[in-house]
Each structure stands twice: as C-alpha cells, then as structure tokens.
Amino acid sequence: MIDHRLFTVLAKAVAIMPALAAADVVTSSYVSGSEYEFEIDDMPDFDQVRDTLGVDDNGDPGGMYCVPTSLTNLLGYIATHGYEQAGPDAADWENDEDYDLVTLVVANQASLCNTDPLNGSGHEDAFFAIEYFLNARVPGVFTVTGNLATNTTGPTLRSITENNINGAISMMAYGIYDSIGTDFWDRLVLDRNGGHAVTFARGFRDGDDREVGYRDPDDDNNSASQSAFTLTEFDVEPVEFVSASTLAGAFFRGKRTGSRIMRGNTRYRMIDSVIHVRPRGCYTWDSSENKFTIVWAGQIGDYEPGTILPGPIASGINDLTIGPFNNSLWYADQESGSVWQVELANQNATEFVHPHEVLQLEFARDHSLIYLGKQEISRIHPYAEPGENMPQPQTAFLPWHRGYIAMAIDDMDNTCWFADDQDIFRIPANLEGTPNQLEMPEQWPQNLNIRDLAVTGIPEMPISILGGDGRVMLCAVGGNGQLIMKDLVWLNGDIASIQFNDERDLVAYSQQGIQMFRMLNGDWAPVEDHPFKGRVFSEKAVMAMSRSNFDPELHTGEKWRHVRDVVGPAADLDGNGVVNIDDLLILLGNFGNQGDGDLDDDGVVTIDDLLSLLSSWTT
C-alpha cells in the first residue's frame, strides 16, 4: 500500500531529452487479472495552466485544459521515441522557446478538441482530435481506441494497465461522482458531476492491493514556466455501483465494478474513460504453422509487445477478429464451431461455447459480440457485468440457410452486413430489425463468386464486395434494396480478403503480402510507402482499427465534460471544494461518534475537530 498520497519525482524537466530514446518501460508483467504491474518513465507532465490559453472562471489561463494537455503528453512521448513529427520533440521544457512550443501544441489540441475555457472538453472530441492529428502527422502507424463506461462495462485499472503492457500509451479520465443513496436492489447509486483527464504512467495489483500512478496536468498554477515533472500516486479500491442521476432511474440500469482512485474520502473518483494510442497491428493466422502472428506498423522506442500467439486447438478457423480494447484476439473454431478468446498479455485461451455453430464473428460499437451461424445470428455481451438489468443474449433466426463466408459491422449506422458466395444480406447490429437480402449490382457478373465484403467508412458507398476475379466493387444502397455500383478497383493476384483502414485506404490481403490503394484525384492508386510494405501475411488477416464506444445518449452533457478537479482541505467533507455550512452539518451529525468529521483521526468526532473545521471555513 502507498503511504504517501503524492510524491514528486524529479524527471526530465531540466534535462535535454534525446531525439530517439528507448521506450522507458520500467516494468511490464501480466500474470492474471489479480496480479499485474506496469510502469513507464519519461512520460511528459506538461502543465495545463499557461499564459495565452483560454481563461477559466478563476482567471487561470488553461484552467480547463486538462484534456488537450494530457494529449500533448502522449504526443511528446511519441515524438521523443521515434516520431519527431508527432509533437514537441527533444527539448529542455523549461527553456522559454521550448515552453512556448509546448503551449502552441496544447492550444492546437484544444482547438481540435473544441475545448471550452469555462467548461472543459468532451471525450469524443478528444478521441477524434488525436486520431486526426496522428493520421495527419504519422499516417498509417498508430491506432486510437476510446473506451467509455456504460451501465455494465467500463475501463478499470486492470484494463488500462493491460493495454499498456500490450504496447499502448494512455490518457485516462476519472469521473467525480456523488453518492445519492441505494436503489431498490440495495445497490450504491453514484451521480457523475464532471471528470478530470490525466496521463497514465503506472498500474499495479497484487491481490487486494491496487495502485495507480499518473501525470496530472493541473498540479501547478505558475502560468509562465514548466514545473518539475511529478508522478501522482494513489491507492485504488473496487466499487460496485450504478451510475444514475436519480434513484428511480437506477432501477432500470445494470451495475458495474469500477476502480475508485482514493483521492479524498467523500466524493467518488471513478476511472470511467480512456483513450489508448498504440502502434497499428495486423493480426494474421497461418494454417501451415498453426499460429497467430502480429505484424506491427512500428514501435515506440524499442518496446515491442509480443508477436506470436498460440494457434487454435483444431486444424482451422472460420474467422478471426480483434477484441474491442485491442487486448485479445477472438476466433471461430472450424472444427467445433465454438469461439475462443486469446489474451495478448499472457496468451491465456478461453473457450466460449455457443448453442449454434459460429461461421463469422465481429464486435459491434457497444462491445457486444455478433455470432453468425448457418441460419442464426446471435448477440452476446462478454464484457458486461452480471447482475440486475444486465443485457441478455439474443438470437435471430434467418430465413436463409447458407454457408456464410463474410461479415462486417458498420459503426457509423450500426448495420451488420454478411454474405455467402452469391448473395449479400444485412440486419441492424442490435438484431432488433428484420434481416433482408439485397439485390446484387447490375454490373456484377452472373455466377461470379463473392470472396469477401468490407465496410468502407465512406458514407456515399458504405459497402464493398470482393469478387473471385479480383474486382472490388464499392456500392451504395438504393431505396428498393438494390446495391448500386459507385466505384470499381481491380486487384492483382489471389486475394483472400479486404478491409478499409482508418485512412479509408483499400487494403487487400494475400499470402504474397498487402496491397493498398488510396483515392487520389478521383482514382484509386496503389500506395507504395505504407508501413506494412514487404511484410509477410497469411490467408486470414485483420488490421486493428481506431474505434470508440461513444454513445450520445450516455456520454454527452455537462456531467461528461472533463474539467478541473477541485480538491478542498480535509474539512471539505462533501468534497465540493469549499468548507461551509454543509460540512458543518455533516460534522455535527457525527459528533461524539465515528465517521466523517474526525479530522484528527482519533476515532471520534470531538470539539477539536469542530474547531479545526471552523479554522478552515471558506469565506
């Protein structure tokens, strides 16, 4: 356990950081969900309070800039570990010229994040900001993953630490929650009232002991110079709760177990959103050697996570996909028809038995897993926490009995597309609509086999079809269910499958390698300088994509803004940043007993505690 809640580590504030440093991973170990440790050194700790930035209600420039400053920390780390074009690179951060450079980067990120000087930043704006920035500065190298808490799932100390062990660097945020009581099911109900963004630097668990370390951008109020880099550390406790603004509203919601950062004893600071940045990985399966291989587009410094995973138990697989947090690989076993999950951090494999054979599988935007069988399509929630109101498995029966060979989910409109070798079908990814068969484009040759399909991310032509002759037809959907050809690309060689990456490039996989095509001046032209050029791939491959589970019905409004975390003195018993009559009433309610208000920790609330509170009274 940590004895001191905050300690300072003199870091690189006055040292010149090398232009290309080794990735500073101090320790990286994942044994299980109850035993793991990760720590990264040299992560910048830039101050958010800076002259020339937007002023908050207290008159502090940058007072609400925790998100763009935390993103700048990530960019600074990437820039000093191999990708100078990504952000502020080798520098003496206290030097006036370099300090001003960092301020410009923070201001740029704030602009991309739509940061409000008075009301902070939203998570989804931050996700799109760093995704756009990295794709513009270092195209094709990085993947960005956003994970926000829902009613039954959410980021935790374990999941964030596991991501970093697997090669990510992370900006996390904790929500600042107030307890409003217990609901009908006797569950703790917490109401989120804003949050605060920081940069993850350390995660630890050994049994019941949990600790987190991070770079807090709001740890210094000098707006004219950079403070010494510090590592802020707290104990972490698991808390089972329901997130709702009223007790009545909690009745219909599921619960989750979150990670509470023990900063203060009254309000609940729960980790509830995170943005991970990691080198882009391409996951392939080789039947001849019965193994999975991860091919990375690059690496940050010299830290490279694993590249080999054990193959399936049987001799073949029907399909494979990447878990929503990029922490695991999932595949449909060809022999048993069941689904397996392989964890990247420790290579543990777990079988998920399902009532029907699984031919294809894919994760939807809400982290549910879609299974496709010969005449059934099912939806399960492997990451949802069991309990009251948890989402239940669904199965829809299809009017066709086919040997489906491809499936893809469009996150933009939540549509699930699937195909056999002759026809294409679709259904809403929540399985609450009617499945329908689409009519093939007029230009599609009769009896030409479909080999694969892929969503494009291009709104005007959302679906693409790979034919057995190497053509890729990009299509829109007419009002009568007719697929309408909008564009055509011809590929070379025996192409096994296709995909569109974050840059909307067409990616074609074969045993000869990757072909990549990009729309330039109205034509699809080969891309010759992509990071995967010349790398070896097998017959089944999937590239990691940037994605977020942001839900506008859950994650918008003032309560989901990331702002300053105002921590008052010890006598601030209700955690609102001031000592006033509300705190006095709490103390008097416990007078003569144990509980809140025992400021001198002698086991009972006495006159000494009352005098201490009055001496801290906020005027």
C-alpha positions in Angstrom: 0.0 0.0 0.0 1.1 3.6 -0.6 2.0 5.6 2.5 2.3 9.0 0.8 -0.6 10.0 -1.4 1.6 12.3 -3.6 5.3 12.4 -4.1 7.5 14.2 -6.5 9.9 12.6 -8.8 12.4 14.9 -10.5 12.2 13.9 -14.1 13.3 15.4 -17.3 12.2 18.9 -16.7 15.7 20.4 -16.9 17.4 17.7 -18.9 17.5 17.6 -22.7 15.6 14.5 -23.9 17.3 12.6 -26.7 15.7 12.7 -30.1 15.3 9.0 -30.2 15.2 7.3 -26.8 14.4 3.7 -25.8 10.9 3.2 -24.7 11.1 3.8 -21.0 9.2 0.8 -19.7 10.4 0.2 -16.1 8.4 -2.9 -15.5 5.8 -4.9 -17.5 4.2 -8.0 -16.2 0.7 -9.6 -16.5 0.1 -12.9 -14.7 -3.6 -12.6 -14.3 -6.4 -10.1 -13.6 -5.3 -10.1 -9.9 -1.6 -9.9 -10.4 0.0 -7.4 -12.8 2.3 -4.4 -12.9 3.3 -1.8 -15.4 5.3 1.5 -15.2 6.5 3.8 -17.8 9.2 6.5 -17.3 9.8 9.7 -19.3 6.2 10.4 -19.9 5.9 14.2 -20.0 3.9 16.0 -17.4 3.2 19.4 -19.1 1.3 22.0 -17.1 -2.2 23.0 -18.3 -2.1 26.5 -16.7 -0.2 28.6 -19.3 -0.2 32.2 -20.4 -2.1 32.8 -23.7 -4.6 29.9 -23.2 -8.3 30.5 -22.6 -9.1 31.7 -19.1 -11.5 29.9 -16.7 -13.8 31.3 -14.1 -11.0 31.7 -11.6 -8.9 33.7 -14.1 -6.4 30.9 -14.7 -5.3 30.6 -18.3 -5.7 26.9 -19.3 -7.5 26.1 -16.1 -9.9 23.8 -18.0 -7.3 22.4 -20.5 -6.7 19.0 -18.8 -7.7 17.1 -21.9 -5.5 18.9 -24.6 -2.6 18.9 -22.2 -2.8 15.2 -21.4 -3.0 14.5 -25.2 0.1 16.7 -25.6 1.9 14.5 -23.1 1.2 11.5 -25.3 2.4 13.4 -28.4 5.5 14.5 -26.6 6.3 10.9 -25.6 5.7 9.6 -29.2 7.9 12.5 -30.6 10.8 11.7 -28.3 10.6 8.0 -29.1 11.0 7.8 -32.8 8.4 10.0 -34.4 9.6 13.6 -34.2 6.8 14.9 -36.5 4.1 13.8 -34.0 4.6 16.6 -31.5 7.0 18.6 -29.3 10.3 16.6 -29.6 13.7 16.7 -28.0 13.7 19.8 -25.7 14.6 21.5 -22.5 11.0 22.0 -21.4 11.8 24.9 -19.0 13.6 26.8 -21.8 11.4 29.8 -22.8 11.4 28.8 -26.5 10.6 25.2 -25.9 8.0 26.1 -23.3 6.3 28.3 -25.8 6.4 25.4 -28.4 4.5 23.1 -25.9 2.0 25.9 -25.3 1.3 26.1 -29.1 0.8 22.3 -29.2 -1.6 22.4 -26.3 -3.5 25.3 -27.9 -3.7 23.3 -31.2 -5.0 20.2 -29.4 -7.5 22.4 -27.6 -8.8 23.7 -30.9 -9.1 20.2 -32.3 -10.9 19.1 -29.1 -13.3 22.0 -29.1 -12.2 22.8 -25.6 -14.3 25.4 -23.8 -12.1 27.6 -21.5 -15.0 27.6 -19.0 -16.4 24.1 -19.4 -13.6 21.9 -20.5 -13.6 19.1 -23.1 -15.7 16.1 -24.2 -14.3 12.6 -24.6 -15.4 12.1 -28.2 -13.9 15.4 -29.4 -10.6 14.3 -27.8 -10.7 10.9 -29.5 -11.2 12.4 -32.9 -8.6 15.1 -32.2 -5.7 12.8 -31.6 -6.8 10.3 -34.2 -6.9 13.1 -36.8 -3.6 14.6 -35.7 -1.7 11.3 -35.7 -3.1 10.2 -39.1 -2.0 13.6 -40.5 1.5 13.6 -39.0 2.3 9.9 -38.9 -0.1 8.3 -41.4 -0.8 4.6 -41.1 1.3 3.9 -38.0 -1.0 4.3 -34.9 -4.4 3.1 -33.8 -6.6 5.1 -31.3 -9.1 3.3 -29.1 -11.7 5.1 -26.9 -13.5 3.3 -24.1 -16.2 4.9 -22.0 -18.1 3.4 -19.1 -21.6 2.2 -19.8 -24.2 0.8 -17.4 -22.4 -2.6 -17.2 -18.9 -2.1 -18.5 -16.1 0.4 -18.3 -12.4 0.9 -18.2 -10.6 -0.2 -15.0 -7.2 -0.1 -13.5 -6.7 -3.7 -14.9 -7.9 -3.0 -18.4 -5.8 0.2 -18.7 -2.7 -1.5 -17.3 -3.2 -4.5 -19.7 -3.4 -2.1 -22.7 -0.1 -0.5 -21.7 1.5 -3.9 -21.3 0.3 -4.6 -24.8 2.0 -1.5 -26.2 -0.3 1.4 -25.7 0.2 4.8 -24.0 -3.0 6.2 -22.5 -4.9 9.3 -21.4 -7.4 8.3 -18.8 -10.1 10.3 -17.1 -11.9 9.7 -13.8 -15.4 10.9 -13.2 -16.2 12.8 -10.0 -19.3 11.1 -8.5 -21.6 11.9 -5.6 -23.4 9.2 -3.7 -27.2 9.7 -3.8 -28.1 6.6 -1.8 -29.1 3.0 -2.6 -31.7 1.8 -5.0 -34.5 -0.9 -4.9 -31.8 -3.6 -5.3 -29.8 -2.1 -2.4 -27.1 -1.0 -4.9 -24.9 2.1 -4.4 -26.0 4.8 -6.8 -23.5 7.4 -7.9 -24.1 10.5 -10.0 -21.4 11.8 -12.2 -20.6 15.6 -12.0 -17.7 16.2 -14.4 -14.4 14.5 -14.6 -10.7 15.2 -14.9 -8.2 13.9 -17.5 -4.6 12.7 -16.7 -1.9 10.7 -18.4 -1.5 7.1 -17.2 2.0 6.1 -16.1 1.7 3.2 -13.6 -0.7 0.4 -12.7 -0.2 -2.3 -10.0 -2.2 -5.0 -8.4 -1.1 -7.8 -6.1 -4.2 -9.5 -4.7 -6.2 -6.8 -2.8 -3.5 -4.1 -3.2 -4.1 -1.8 -6.1 -2.2 1.4 -7.1 -2.3 3.9 -9.9 0.2 6.5 -11.0 -0.4 9.3 -13.4 0.7 12.7 -14.7 -1.7 15.3 -13.5 -1.6 18.4 -15.7 -3.3 20.5 -13.0 -0.6 20.2 -10.3 1.0 23.7 -10.7 -0.5 27.2 -11.1 2.5 29.1 -12.4 1.4 30.1 -15.9 4.8 31.3 -17.1 7.0 28.3 -16.6 7.1 24.5 -16.6 7.0 22.8 -13.2 9.1 19.7 -12.3 7.6 16.5 -13.7 5.7 14.6 -11.0 4.2 11.1 -10.6 1.0 11.3 -8.7 0.1 8.0 -7.0 -3.0 6.8 -5.1 -4.4 3.6 -3.8 -7.3 2.2 -5.9 -10.3 0.4 -4.5 -13.0 -1.6 -6.4 -16.5 -0.2 -6.0 -19.7 -1.8 -7.3 -22.3 0.8 -8.2 -25.0 2.0 -10.5 -24.4 5.3 -12.5 -27.6 7.3 -12.5 -28.8 10.8 -11.6 -31.8 9.6 -9.6 -32.6 6.5 -7.5 -35.7 5.9 -9.7 -33.6 6.0 -12.8 -31.1 3.5 -11.3 -33.9 0.9 -11.1 -33.7 0.1 -14.8 -29.9 0.1 -15.1 -27.2 -2.5 -14.7 -24.3 -2.2 -12.4 -20.6 -2.3 -12.8 -17.5 -2.6 -10.6 -15.3 0.4 -11.2 -11.8 1.5 -10.0 -12.0 4.2 -7.4 -9.0 6.5 -7.1 -8.6 7.2 -3.3 -8.1 10.9 -3.7 -10.4 12.2 -0.9 -12.8 10.3 1.2 -16.2 11.8 0.4 -16.7 12.0 -3.4 -16.0 9.0 -5.6 -13.3 9.5 -8.3 -14.0 6.5 -10.6 -12.0 5.7 -13.7 -14.6 5.8 -16.4 -13.0 6.8 -19.8 -9.7 6.3 -21.5 -8.0 6.9 -24.9 -5.3 4.5 -25.9 -2.7 5.1 -28.6 -0.6 2.2 -29.8 1.3 1.2 -33.0 -1.1 -0.3 -35.5 -1.1 -4.1 -35.6 -2.2 -6.5 -38.2 -3.2 -10.0 -36.9 -2.8 -13.0 -39.2 -3.3 -16.8 -38.9 -1.1 -19.2 -40.6 -2.7 -22.7 -41.1 0.6 -24.3 -42.1 2.3 -23.4 -38.8 -0.9 -23.2 -36.7 -0.1 -19.9 -35.1 -1.2 -16.3 -35.0 1.3 -13.6 -35.8 1.0 -9.9 -35.1 2.7 -7.6 -37.6 3.3 -4.1 -36.2 3.3 -0.9 -38.3 6.0 0.5 -36.0 7.0 0.7 -32.4 7.5 3.4 -29.8 11.2 3.3 -29.0 12.4 -0.2 -28.5 9.4 -1.5 -26.6 7.6 -4.1 -28.8 4.8 -6.3 -27.4 4.5 -9.9 -28.4 4.3 -11.0 -32.0 3.4 -14.7 -31.7 0.2 -16.2 -30.2 -0.7 -19.9 -29.9 -2.9 -21.2 -32.7 -6.4 -22.8 -32.3 -6.9 -26.2 -30.8 -8.3 -27.6 -34.1 -6.8 -27.5 -37.5 -8.5 -24.5 -38.9 -10.6 -21.3 -38.2 -13.6 -19.9 -39.8 -13.0 -16.3 -38.8 -11.0 -14.0 -36.5 -11.4 -10.6 -35.1 -9.7 -8.2 -32.6 -11.3 -7.6 -29.2 -12.7 -4.0 -28.7 -9.9 -3.0 -26.4 -7.1 -4.5 -28.7 -6.2 -6.7 -25.7 -7.4 -10.0 -27.2 -7.9 -12.0 -30.3 -11.1 -13.8 -30.9 -11.7 -16.6 -33.4 -14.3 -19.1 -34.6 -13.0 -22.7 -34.5 -13.7 -24.5 -37.7 -13.9 -28.0 -36.1 -16.1 -27.3 -33.1 -17.9 -24.2 -34.2 -17.2 -22.6 -30.9 -15.5 -19.3 -30.1 -12.1 -18.8 -28.5 -10.5 -15.7 -26.9 -6.7 -15.4 -26.6 -5.4 -12.7 -24.3 -2.4 -10.9 -25.7 -0.8 -10.1 -22.3 -0.4 -13.7 -21.1 -1.6 -15.8 -24.1 -4.3 -17.5 -22.0 -7.0 -19.0 -24.2 -10.7 -19.3 -23.1 -13.5 -21.2 -25.0 -16.9 -19.6 -25.2 -19.5 -22.3 -26.0 -22.5 -21.2 -28.0 -25.7 -23.0 -28.9 -25.1 -22.9 -32.6 -22.1 -23.2 -34.9 -20.2 -20.0 -35.5 -19.1 -19.2 -39.0 -18.3 -15.4 -38.6 -17.9 -13.1 -35.6 -17.4 -9.4 -35.2 -17.6 -6.8 -32.3 -20.2 -4.0 -32.5 -19.6 -0.5 -31.4 -21.1 -1.1 -28.0 -18.7 -4.0 -27.4 -21.3 -6.7 -27.9 -20.1 -9.7 -30.0 -22.1 -10.8 -33.0 -22.1 -14.5 -33.9 -23.2 -15.7 -37.4 -24.3 -19.3 -37.9 -25.8 -21.0 -40.9 -29.4 -20.0 -40.0 -29.0 -18.0 -36.8 -27.3 -14.7 -35.8 -26.7 -14.0 -32.2 -25.5 -11.2 -30.0 -23.8 -11.6 -26.6 -22.1 -9.2 -24.1 -18.9 -10.8 -23.0 -17.7 -7.7 -21.2 -21.0 -6.9 -19.4 -21.0 -7.4 -15.6 -23.6 -9.9 -14.4 -26.5 -8.7 -12.2 -29.8 -7.0 -12.3 -30.7 -5.5 -15.8 -27.5 -6.8 -17.5 -28.0 -7.1 -21.3 -29.2 -10.6 -22.2 -28.1 -12.8 -25.2 -30.2 -12.5 -28.3 -30.7 -14.9 -31.3 -32.5 -14.1 -34.5 -33.4 -16.8 -37.0 -32.6 -16.1 -40.6 -34.9 -17.1 -43.4 -32.0 -18.5 -45.3 -29.7 -21.5 -44.6 -26.3 -20.6 -46.0 -22.6 -21.2 -45.6 -21.8 -17.6 -44.8 -18.2 -16.6 -45.7 -18.0 -12.9 -44.6 -19.5 -10.4 -42.1 -18.7 -6.8 -41.3 -20.3 -4.2 -39.0 -20.6 -0.5 -39.9 -20.1 1.5 -36.7 -21.5 4.6 -38.4 -25.0 3.3 -38.8 -24.8 0.1 -36.7 -25.5 -2.2 -39.6 -24.4 -5.8 -39.8 -23.6 -7.0 -43.3 -23.0 -10.6 -44.2 -22.6 -12.7 -47.3 -22.4 -16.2 -48.7 -20.6 -16.8 -52.0 -23.5 -15.5 -54.1 -25.7 -13.0 -52.1 -25.4 -10.2 -49.6 -27.7 -9.6 -46.6 -27.9 -7.1 -43.7 -29.6 -6.6 -40.3 -29.3 -4.0 -37.6 -26.4 -4.8 -35.3 -28.7 -4.8 -32.3 -30.7 -7.6 -34.0 -34.0 -5.8 -33.4 -34.8 -5.3 -37.1 -35.7 -7.6 -39.9 -32.9 -9.2 -41.9 -33.1 -8.6 -45.6 -31.4 -9.8 -48.8 -30.0 -7.1 -51.2 -30.1 -7.3 -54.9 -26.6 -7.5 -56.4 -25.3 -4.6 -58.6 -26.3 -4.7 -62.3 -22.6 -4.8 -63.2 -21.9 -7.9 -61.1 -21.3 -10.9 -63.4 -23.7 -13.8 -63.1 -22.2 -16.7 -61.1 -19.1 -14.7 -60.1 -18.4 -15.9 -56.5 -18.2 -13.4 -53.7 -15.0 -13.9 -51.8 -15.3 -11.2 -49.1 -17.0 -7.9 -48.2 -15.9 -4.9 -46.1 -17.4 -1.7 -44.8 -15.6 1.3 -46.3 -16.3 4.2 -43.9 -17.2 6.2 -46.9 -20.9 7.4 -46.4 -21.7 7.6 -50.1 -20.6 4.0 -50.8 -20.6 2.2 -47.4 -20.1 -1.4 -48.6 -17.6 -3.1 -50.9 -17.6 -6.6 -52.4 -14.5 -8.7 -53.4 -15.1 -11.0 -56.3 -13.2 -14.2 -57.1 -11.7 -12.5 -60.2 -10.0 -9.7 -58.1 -12.5 -6.9 -58.6 -13.6 -4.8 -55.6 -17.0 -3.1 -56.2 -17.8 -0.2 -53.9 -21.6 0.2 -53.6 -24.4 2.4 -52.3 -27.9 1.0 -51.4 -30.9 2.1 -53.4 -34.3 2.6 -51.8 -35.5 -0.7 -53.2 -32.7 -2.7 -51.7 -30.6 -2.7 -54.9 -26.8 -2.4 -54.5 -25.6 0.4 -56.8 -22.0 0.3 -58.0 -20.2 3.6 -57.3 -16.6 2.6 -58.0 -14.5 -0.3 -59.1 -11.0 -1.3 -58.2 -9.0 -4.2 -59.8 -6.5 -6.1 -57.6 -3.6 -8.3 -58.6 -3.1 -11.9 -57.6 -5.1 -14.3 -55.5 -6.7 -12.0 -52.9 -8.0 -13.7 -49.7 -9.8 -10.8 -48.0 -10.2 -7.0 -48.0 -10.5 -4.2 -45.4 -10.6 -0.4 -45.3 -8.2 1.1 -42.8 -8.5 4.3 -40.7 -7.4 6.4 -43.7 -10.1 4.8 -45.9 -7.5 3.1 -48.0 -8.5 -0.2 -49.5 -6.3 -3.0 -48.0 -6.1 -6.4 -49.8 -4.5 -9.4 -48.1 -2.9 -12.4 -49.8 0.0 -14.7 -49.0 2.2 -12.5 -51.2 1.6 -9.6 -48.8 -0.6 -6.5 -48.6 -1.8 -4.4 -51.5 -3.0 -0.9 -50.6 -5.0 1.6 -52.7 -5.9 5.2 -52.0 -8.4 7.5 -53.6 -6.3 10.3 -55.3 -7.8 12.9 -57.6 -10.8 10.7 -58.3 -8.9 7.4 -59.0 -7.8 4.5 -56.8 -4.0 4.5 -57.0 -1.6 2.0 -55.4 0.1 3.1 -52.2 3.8 2.1 -52.3 5.1 3.6 -49.0 2.8 2.2 -46.3 4.2 0.7 -43.1 3.3 -2.9 -43.9 5.0 -2.9 -47.3 7.1 -6.1 -47.8 5.7 -7.8 -44.7 4.6 -11.4 -44.9 0.9 -12.3 -44.3 -1.1 -15.5 -44.3 -4.6 -16.3 -45.7 -6.6 -14.8 -42.9 -5.7 -11.3 -41.6 -7.3 -8.3 -39.9 -5.8 -4.9 -39.2 -6.6 -3.0 -36.0 -8.9 0.0 -36.4 -9.4 3.1 -34.4 -12.8 3.0 -32.8 -14.8 4.3 -29.8 -17.9 3.1 -28.0 -19.1 6.7 -27.5 -22.9 6.7 -27.2 -24.6 10.2 -27.4 -27.4 9.0 -25.2 -24.9 8.2 -22.4 -21.8 10.3 -22.8 -22.9 13.9 -23.5 -23.9 16.8 -21.4 -22.1 18.8 -18.7 -21.8 15.8 -16.5 -19.5 14.1 -19.0 -17.2 17.1 -19.5 -13.6 16.8 -18.4 -12.7 19.8 -16.2 -10.6 20.8 -13.1 -10.7 18.5 -10.1 -11.0 21.0 -7.2 -9.8 19.3 -4.0 -10.6 21.2 -0.9 -9.0 20.9 2.5 -9.6 18.0 4.9 -12.6 19.8 6.4 -14.3 19.8 3.0 -16.4 16.9 4.0 -18.8 16.9 1.0 -15.9 17.3 -1.5 -17.2 20.4 -3.3 -14.0 22.4 -2.9 -15.1 24.7 -0.1 -15.7 24.4 3.7 -19.2 25.7 4.5 -22.4 25.1 6.4 -23.0 21.7 4.6 -19.7 20.4 6.0 -20.5 21.7 9.5 -23.8 19.9 9.4 -22.1 16.6 8.4 -19.6 17.0 11.3 -22.4 17.8 13.9 -24.4 14.8 12.7 -21.5 12.6 13.7 -20.5 14.5 16.8 -19.4 12.1 19.6 -19.2 9.2 17.2 -17.0 7.8 14.4 -17.5 9.0 10.9 -17.0 11.9 8.6 -15.7 14.9 10.6 -13.0 13.0 12.5 -10.3 15.4 11.2 -7.6 14.4 13.6 -8.2 10.7 13.1 -8.5 9.9 16.8 -11.6 7.7 16.2 -14.3 10.1 17.3 -15.7 13.5 16.3 -15.0 16.0 19.1 -14.7 19.7 19.8 -11.1 19.6 18.4 -12.5 18.5 15.0 -15.1 21.3 15.2 -12.5 23.9 15.9 -10.4 22.6 13.0 -13.3 22.8 10.6 -14.1 26.3 11.6 -10.5 27.4 11.2 -10.7 26.2 7.5 -14.0 28.0 6.8 -14.2 29.3 3.3 -15.1 33.0 3.1 
